[in-house]
Amino acid sequence: MDKNKKNNIKQERRHKRVRAKIRGTAARPRLSVFRSNRGMFLQLVDDERGVTLASASVLEIKPANGVKDEGGKVARSQELGKLLASKAKDKKITKVVFDRGAYKYHGRVKAAAEGAREGGLEF
């Protein structure tokens, strides 16, 4: 079996294992994380209705006045968490369930979670 294919199968298993324990509702939506090499995306999902309530992407975060981005991807991930928390507050959402997907709670994923907590979300 191809190495990449084997890694994808392992990642799918990890993701299913995490998702089997986590369910989002309208009162307490699931904060889903997708991490790519270039960016990161966060969503608040109501799994009962299958609806995304709010979303945020690192593409929405711009460095101030063309200044070079300090801190790199981890710092942007933390800002992304704060941005999603502010969008959630606008929709009167304060409590969420964190879904790290198949990713370790480490680095950018951890920074996004901490940013969301700083922004006022509880999980």
Buried (B, 14 or more C-beta within 10 A) or exposed (E): EEEEEEEEEEEEEBBEEBBEEBBBEEEBBBBBBEBEEEBBBBBBBBBEEEEEBBBBBBEEBEEEEEEEEEEEBEBBBBBBBBBBBBBBBEEEBEEBBBBBBBBEEEEBBBBBBBBBBEBEBEB
